[in-house]
Amino acid sequence: KLENSRLETEIAILTDKLDVTEECVRFKSHTDMFINLMDSDELVGRKLNFLLQEMNREVNTIGAKANCAEISHRAVFMKEEIEKIREQVQNVE
């Protein structure tokens, strides 16, 4: 029999492992920065490439944490789209 405090601790740990809020916030931040860089007149190719790597990391984490097939499938789709964008960014200085 589990004590209530132990059960609460286990639930809190599990909830934290499944929560993707932080990753979504960071992904949105990277997306906003990407859009701002695209509007910039400076050389941005490397910065865009770096941001895409970070976006891919966030999507990987979201997919790994997902306990839902639909979220996992969307994560795969997002990774495919990020890769397409990365291919295009290789042509940007």
N, C-alpha and C positions, 0 to 999 in steps of 0.2 A: 504494500500500500504506500503510495506517494504522499508525502506531506504537502499541504497546500502551497507552502513557500517554494518547495522544490518544483512543483508543477508550474507555478507562476514563472519561475526562472526559466524552465525549459520552454514554455510558450513564448516568453520574451526573446529567447535566443533564436528559436525557429522563426518567429516573426521578423526579426532583424535580418536573418539570412535570406528571407524571401522578399524583403522590401527593396524595390528598385527605384525609389524616389530619388535618391542621391545620384544615381547613374543617369536618370532622365533629366535632372536639373543640369548636370554637367554636359550632357549631349546637347541640350538646348543652348547652353552657353557657347559650346563649340560651333554650333550651327549659326548662331548670331554673329560670332566673330568671323566665320567663313564668309558670310554674306557681306559684312563690312569690308573685309579684305578684297572681295571681288569688285567692290566699288572704288577701291583705292587706285591711285596712280603710281604707287611704288611697285618695286619688284616683289611679288608675293608667292611665287611658285613653291619655294621651300616651306613657307609658313602654311600654305594651303595643304601641302602634303603632310606636314606634321599634324595639322588639325584633323585631317582625314584618318591618320593613324590613331589619334585619340578617340575620335568618333567610333572607329572600329572596335577599340578596346571597350568602350562603354556598351556597345551593342553586344559584344561577346559576353560581358558580365551579365547583362540583362537576360540574354539567352540561357546562360548557365544557371542563373537563379530561377528562371521561369519554371513553374510547376504546372504549366498549361501549354498544350500543344499549339494553340493559336498564337500565343506569344512567341514560342520557339520558331514557328514558321515565319512570323513577321520579322524576327531577328535575322533569319537566314536571308529573307528578301532584302532587308536593309543592308546587310553585309554585301550582297551582290550589287546593290545600287552604289554603295560607297566605293566598291572596286571599280565600277564603271567611271565614276567621277575621278578616282585616282588616275586612271589611264588618261583621262583628258587633261588633268592637272600636270602631267608629265610634259605637256607641250607649253606650259605657262612659265614665263621667266620670273 
